Amino acid sequence: MFIQKNLGLTGILKFSGQHLIWLTAWSVLVTVIYRFTGWTWLAIPWLPLSVIGTAVAFYVGFKNNQAYDRLWEARKIWGAIINSSRAWGSIAKSFVTNHNTEDKVSEEALFEIRKKLIYRHIGWLYALRSQLLIPTPWEHISQGKHAARCTKRKMNNIGIGLLEDDITERHLAFFLPKDEHDRLANYKNTATQIIDQQSQDLKELHQRGIIDNFRHMELQKVLYDFYVHQGKCERIKKFPLPRQYGGMSFIFVAIFIFLLPFGMVNEFAQLGLGSFGIWFSIPFTILVSWVYLMMELVGDYSENPFEGLGNDIPMYSLCRVIEIDLREMLGETELPAPVQAVNGVLM
C-alpha cells in the first residue's frame, strides 16, 4: 500500500516513465511522416476521434470503479479479520477455565492451552497471507517474458521484495508446535487445516470439561467467521475481474492512442502557424495519450489486491498488528515492532 499522500514526479516516472518512450516515438513518427511525405490523407477529423476518446474514457472509468471495489472489499475483509482475531484472543482467554471441570487443571496448564489456541491463530494469519500471494494466471507476474521481468523489478522496488522472503516459514515454525508444523505445512491449503486443527482442539477441551456447551459453540462461531473471511479473500484472489472488461479496456485505449496523433497533426496544422504548427502536436499527443494510459494502468494494477506489489492490501503489516494485540493479551512484553513502510510502501 502506498502511504505517501502524493506519488510525486519520481514515483510517477517509476510507475509509467518507460511508456513515455514509445508514446514519444509514435507521436514523432506520425508527425514526421505527415510533414515530409505530404500524405495529408493520413489526417483524421477530430469529431470521430473525440467520440472514440469519450467512449474509451467511460469504459475505462467503469473498469476502474470495479477494480477499486475489489481493492476496497479486500481491505474490508482484512478489517473484519482484525476484529474477529481480537475477539478470538479475548474469549480464548476468558473461556478456557476450570469453571466446569471435575478434575481441576493447573493455571500453568490452562495458560498453555490459551497460548496454543492464540499462537495457532497467529500462524493461520501468516499462512493465509502466504497463500494469497501465490500468483494466478491473470496476474502480471504470470504474463509474457517482458511483463514478468518488469513485474519482478517492481516487486523488488515497491512490493514484497522489500521484505525478507522467509516470513511465512519463520512465523509458522514459531507459532505452531513442531509436530503440527511438519504436518500442516504439507497440506495444499494450510490455512484451512489450521482452523480445522483449532476445531479439533476445542472438541477435546469440551470433552475434558474445560469449556462448556455454550463456550464451545461461541468459539466455534468465531472459527466459522475465520472460514468466511478466508473464503472471501480466496474469491477475490481466484476469480479475476472478468477479462472481457479488463482485456477490452486495454485494447480500446491502445486503439485510441494509435489514432490520436493522426487527429492531432491535422488540428495543429490548421492553427495558422505554417509548417511549424504540426510540431506542437507532439507534446499534446504525448500528454493526452499518457493520461489515458495512466487511467488504464491504475485500474489494471488495482484489480488484484493480493499480487505482491505496492497497490496491495498491507497484509504483513495487518498480521503484525494482530500478532502484537494477541500476544499482549497473553501478558507478553517482548513484542515485535510494527511493520514500517519502505520506500513509501507498506506491505
N, C-alpha and C positions, 0 to 999 in steps of 0.2 A: 504494500500500500504506500503510495506516495504521500508524504506528510507535509511537504512544503506547500505553502499557500499558492504559489505560482511556480511553474516549472522553470521559468527563466529562459533566456536565449540559449544558453548552453544545453539545458535539458531538452528543449525543443529540437535543437540541431542533432542531439544524440538520438532522439526518437525518430526524426524524419529527415535529417540532413542529407542522407545518402540519396533520397528521392529527388532532391533539388538538382542533382547532377543530370539525370536523364530528362527531367522536366525542362531544364535549360537547353539541353542538347536538342530536344524535339522542337521546342519553340524557335530556336535559332535556325534549325534546318528548314522548317517550313517558311520562315521569313526570307531566308537566302534564296530558296527556290522561287518564291513569289517575286522577289526583287530582281533577280538576274536572268530568269528564263522567260519572263513575260507571260507566264502561264496564269493569267488573271482568272481563267475559268476555274481555278482551284478555290477561289473565294466562295465562302458560304454566307448567304444572307443572315443577318443577326437574328431575325424573328424566329425562324425554326430552331436555331441554336439555343435561343433563350428559353423556348418552350421545353426543349430537352433538358436544359440545365435546371429548370424549375421542377420538372418531373423527377429528376435524379435526386434533387435536394429533399423532396418529400419522401422518396423511397429510403434514402439513407437516414433521414430523420426517424422514420418508423423503425428501421433496423436498430438504430442506436437506442431508442426507447426500450426495445425488447432486451438489448444487451445490458442496459442499466438495470432493468428489472431482475435479470438473472444475478447480477452482481449484488444488488441490494438484498435480494432474497437470501443469498448465501450469507451475507453479514447478519441478517436477522436470525438465521438458523444458528449461527455460532453464538449470537447473543443468548438464544434460548439454551444452548449447551452450557454456557456460563451459569445461568440461573439454576438449571437442573443440577449441575455439578455442585454448586454451593448447597443446594437442598440435600443432595446425597450425603455430603460430608456432615451436615448438621444432624440429620436423622440417623445416620450410621453411628454417630457418637452417642446420641441420646437413646436410641432403641436397643442397642446391644448392652444389656444389663443382666443382673441376677434377679430381676423382679419376679420371674415366673419359674425359675429353675429350682428343682428339688435338691440337686447336688450343686452347691454353690461353686462358682468359678472364681479364681483369684482375680483381683483387679489387674494384675500384670497380664494374665491370660486374656482378659476382656480387652485391654488396651491393644494387644497384639492382633486380636480379631478385627477391631475397628481400623487399626493401621493397615491391615491386609486388604480390607474392603476399599479403603480410601486410596491406598497406593495402587491397587489394581486398576481402579478407575482412572488414575492419572496415566497409567500405562495405556489404557484404552484411548485416551485423548491423543497421545503421540502416535499410536498405531493408526488411528483414523486419519490424522494429518498425513502420514506417510502414504496411506492407500489413496488418498485424494490427489496426491501429486504424481501418481503413475500416469504417464502420457496416454492419451487416447488418439485414434487415427486422425481426428479432425483438428487437433491442436498443432500449433506452429512447429513444435519440435519434431513432429512426425511427417512434415512435408518434404519437399524436394531438397536436394543437397544444399543449395544456396540458402534456402529458407531455414533449414536446420542449423546451418553454420551461424547464420545471423541470430537465431534464437538462442543458441548456446552462448554466444557472445553477450547477449542481453541478460541471460541468466547469471553470468559471471559478474556483470556490472550492476544490474538492477533487479536481481532475483535471488533464487535460493543459493546461487553460487557465492553470495556474500557470507553465507554461514557454513560452519563445518558440516560435512556430508555424512556424519555418523550419528546424527541426532537421535533418530528412532532406535537404532541398535543400542546406543548407550543408555537411553532412558528406559527402554523395555527391560534391559538387564538389571537396572537399578530398582525398578518398581515392581517387577514380578519375581516371585521365588524361582530359583534356578530350574526346578523340575517343570514348573508351569511355563517358564520362558522357552525352554527347549521344545516343549510340546506345542504351545500355542503359536510360536513364531513360524512353524512349518505349515500352518493352515493357509488356504488360499485367501480367506477373509479373517485375518487375525482379530480385528476389532469385534466382529460378530461373536467369535468364540470367547473372547474375554468377557463380554457381557453374559454369555451363557454360563461361564465359569462362576461369575458372581451369583447367578441364579441358583446354581448347584450348591454353593456355599450357604446361601440363605435357606435352602431346603434343609441342609444339615443343621444349621443353627436352630431352625424351627423344631426339628425332631429332638434336639437336645433341650428345648425349652428356653433357650437364651432369648428368643424372640417369640412373641405370641402370635395368634392368628392375625389380629389387626395389624401389628407391626410388620409381619411378613407380607401382607397384602400391600401395605403402603410402600415398602421398599421395592416390591416387585413393580408397582406402578411407576416408580422413578426409573427402573431399568427399562420398562416399556417406553418411557419418554426418550431414553437414550437411543433405543432402536428406531424410534420415529425420527429423531434428529439425524441419525446416521443415514436412514433411508432417504431423507430429503436431500442431504448432501450428495448421495450417490445418484439421485435422479438428475441433479444439475450436472454432475460430472459425466455421467454415462449417456445422457441424452442431449445432443448439441442443439444450439439454435438451428432450426430447420434450414438445411443447406440451400433450399430453393430461395430463401431470403438472403442468407449470408453470401452465397455464391453469386447470385444475380446482382446484388448490390455492387460487388466488386466489378462485374462486367459492365454495368451501367456507368459507373464512374470512369472506367477505362475508355469507354466509347466517347464519353463527353470530353475527357482530356485529349483524346485523339483528334476530335473535331474542332476543339476550341481555337487553336492557332489559325485555322483556315477562316474563321469568322473574325478574329481579332485583326489580322492583317488587312482585311477588307475595310473594317471600320476605321482604322488608323490611317489608311491610305486616303480616306476621304476628308481628312481634317484640314486640308489646305496647306500642309507643311512641305509639300513637294515630296521628293524621293526619300527624305529623311523621316517622314511621318511613320512609315511602317516599322521603323526600328523601335519606336516607342511601344509597339505592341508586345515586344518580348518580355519586359518586366511585368506588364499587366497580365499577360498569359500565364507566366510562371506563378504569379500571386494567386490568381483565380484557381488555377489547377491545384496549387498546393493546399488551398482551403478545402476544396472538395476531397483531395487525397487524405488530409488530416481527419476530416469527418469520418471517412471510411476506416482509417486506421484506428481511431479511438473506439469505434464500435467493434471492430474486429478483435482488438486486444482486450475488450471489456467483457465479451460474451463468455469467456472461460475463466471464472474466478478462482479456479484451483489449478492453475497452469504452471506455477513456479516463477512468475515474472512480477514486475513491480506493480502491476494492477491487481494482484491477488488480494484476497482476504488475508490479513496478517495472522494466519493460524498459529505459527510458532509463538508469537507474542501472546495470543489469547490462551494458548496452552500453558504458558509460563505464568500468566495471571491466575489461572485456576489452580495451578500447582502451588503457588505461594499461598493462596487463600486456604486450601485444604490442609496443607502442612502446618499452617499456623493454627488451624482448628485442633490439630493433634498436639499443640504446645511446642512445636519445634521452633528454634530460634536461628539455627544456621540454615538460612534460606538462600536460594539462588537470586541473583539480581534480575529485575525486569529486563526483557529484551530491548535493546536500544536500536534505533534506526541507524543504518549505514548508508552513506551516500544519499541521504534524503529518502530512504526506502525502509519501511518497517515490514518485516516478513513474519 
